[in-house]
């Protein structure tokens, strides 16, 4: 079977102006990640590495990418047409959710990861006012199934909705005053595991702790009673990565109370 006739999942961007290479590769990467997530989540394959996204053909006025297995690519459609159709339908459900269309009562709301993937997939479409994105399953040549079309206006709407859904991103760094800190993990002598704590107003996740001085550290770690049972009123410098707190540097301890 010739490459141009080989079936599979088709990602076709009909662009009216040159596409930024970084936007395109980010969109294709997010599309591939979304497919792998769907395959594993739906129980079709436990190994994310069995499929990858590759560019099969580039034509004037459009960029066409085909999704295929790492091995035995020619048999992709015959063996995986159900997976392909299910993935395209599932992705369309996510995109339609961010367009504000009603969803079935049984449908689950998208995850934050799906919201981020939707934003990335739509990026090259959103930047070109005259572009369109075609997502479909094709068997051979121009025979298409489960085709969905998204305009640039819809792409912008999807991105804006997904940003609101994700909520505001934390600044890369900021100083937080009068925060309630509880300890989650205390390093034991001779072990390399560090200190971790929780500030609920920032995140429920335990985050790595460092100290502005030995004196500040001693006020918490060497507290006369078990510090794991206490709540500390502190000032901290917070560092975030990808919108998530990754480090609290404790600057000052102002008060202590029972947990």
N, C-alpha and C positions, 0 to 999 in steps of 0.2 A: 504494500500500500504506500503510495507516495506521501511525503510529509504533509503536503497541502490538503490531502484528503483524509488524513488520520483524524479520528474523532476524539472527543474528550470534553473537558470544560474549557470554554473559550472566553477569554477576557479581551474585548475589543474596544479600544478607545479611538473614536473618530474625532480627531483634533483639527482645529482650524489654524493653529499656530504651533511653532516648535514647543515640545514638551521638555520641561526641566528634567534632566536625567535622574537627579536625586528624588524628585517627586515620583517619577515613574517606578524606579526601583523600590522605593518605600511602599508604594501602592501594591506592587506585585508581591513584595515580601509579606505585607499584611494579608493579602488575598491568600497566599500559600499557607500562612500561619492559621488563618481562619478555617481553611480546608482541613488541615491536619488536626486542629481542635475538634472539628465536627466528626472526623473519622474515628478518633479515639473516644470522644464522648458518646457516640452512637454505637460503639462496640463493633464496628466493622474491622478495625485493625488496632492492635495494641501498640504498634511501633510507629511513631510519628515519622521516622526516617524512610518509610516505604514510598513516599511520594514527594515530588518537588515540582516547582514551577519553572518552566523554561520558555524562552521566546522562540517560537517556531518560524514566524514569518513577520516581516515588516513591509508594509505597502504604503505607497503615497497616500496621504490623507488619513491613514489609520495605522494603529499598532495592534497587532494580534498576538496574544500569548496563549499557549496551550498548556494545560496541567496534565502531567503524565507521571507514571510510576518510574522509579529509578531503574527497575529491571522490567524487561518484557513490555516495552512501551506500546507496541503495536496491539497488544491484547487488552489495553486499558479499558476501552469502551465495552467490549464484550463481557469483561469480568467485573466492571465497576460502574455500569450505567446507573444502577440503583443508588449507589453512593453519590455519584455526580449530580443526579437529579435532586436527591435529598439535600445535598449541600447548597445548591443554587437556590432551592426553595427556602431553606433555612436562612441563608444570608439575606434573601429578599425580605423575609419576615422581619429581620433585624433592621434593615434599611427603611422599611415601611413604618416600623415603630417610631423611628426618629423623624419621619415625615408627618407623624401625628395621626396616622390612620388607625382606626379601631382594630384591636387584636382580639382573637378568641379568648374567652374567659379562662380556658385551660392553658393558654400560652404563658410562658415565663418571661419576665422582663429581661432585657439583655444584661449581660455582665459588664463590668467596667472594661474588661479586656475587649469584649465585642464592640463597645462604644469607641475605644481607641482604634480598633481595626477599621471600623466604618469610616472614621475620620481620615485615616491614612489612605484607604482605598479610593475615597472620593477626592483626594487632593488634586490630582492632575485635571480632573473634570471641573472642579470648582474654579480653577484659575483660568479657564478658557471659556468665555461666555458663549461660544458657538459650538462647544464640544458635546458629545454624547458618549455614554458608556453602555455597551451591550454585554450582558452576562448571559451565557446560555450553555446548554449541552448540545453538542453537535456530533452526529454519528459519522457521516461522510460528507465531505465537500460542504455544500450550502444547506444541508438538512439540519434544522435547528429545533431543539425542544426546550421547554422551560425558559424561554427567552424573556429577559427583563431589560428595560431601557431606562436610563437615568440621564436627565438633562443637567446642564451646569447649574441651573437655578435650583433643581432638586438636590444636587450635590452640596451646594452652599447651605440649604435648609437642613440637610442631614448633619453637616458639620456643626452648625450652630446649635442644633438640638442636642447633639452628643456632648458638646462642651458644657451646656447647661446641666445635662444629666450627670456628668463627671464632677461638676462643682468646681469651685475655685482651686487653683493649684497653690500649694505652699511656696512662698519665696525660697530661693536657694539658701539664704541664711537670714536670721533675724534674732533679736534679743526679746525674750519673753519674761515679763515681770509677774511676780506673785502667782506662781504656778504650784499646783499640788502634785508632788512627786511621790510615788510609791515604788519600792524596790521589787524587782522581779527575780533578779539573780545576783548573788554576791560571790565573788571569786574566793575559792578556797585555796589555802596555801599550797604551793607547788603545782597548782593547776593553771593552765593557760587561759581558761575561760574567763572573760571579763565581766564587768558590771553592766547590768541592764535594768532599766526602770520604765515606768509608765506615767505619762502625763495625759490623763483622759481627755482634757480639753483639746489636745492636739491629735492624739491617736490612741486607740486601745491596744496597739501593738507595743511589746517591749522594745526599747531602743537602747543602743549602746550609750553608756555614761562615761564621761571624763570629767576632770576637776580643774578648776582654775588655780587651785593651790592645794598643798597637803593639808592645810588647816580646814578647808572646805570639805575635803574628803573625810577627814577624821570626824567632823561634826555629824556625818551620816553613817559611815561604815563602822566607826568606833563608838557609836552611841551606846550609853550604859545598858539599855535594854535592847532586845532583839530588833534591829532596824527594819526587818521584814514585816514587823507588826506596826510600823509607824507611818505617818504621813508627814512629809517635809514640805514646808512652804519655801519655795526657792525662786531665784532668778536664774535663767539659763540662756545660753546661746544655742539656738537650734539650727542644725544644718539639714537640708532636705535634698534628696536625689530623686528625680522623676516625680516630683510632687509628693514624696513620702519622706517623713522624718527618718534620718539615718544616724544622727548623733545629737545628744544633749550634753553640753559642757556646762556644768553647774558652777555658777559664779558666786552665789551667796546663799546661805541658809538663814532664813528669817524666823522660823518657828517650827515646832514639832508637836504633833498630837497623835493620839491613838488612832489606829486604822478603823 
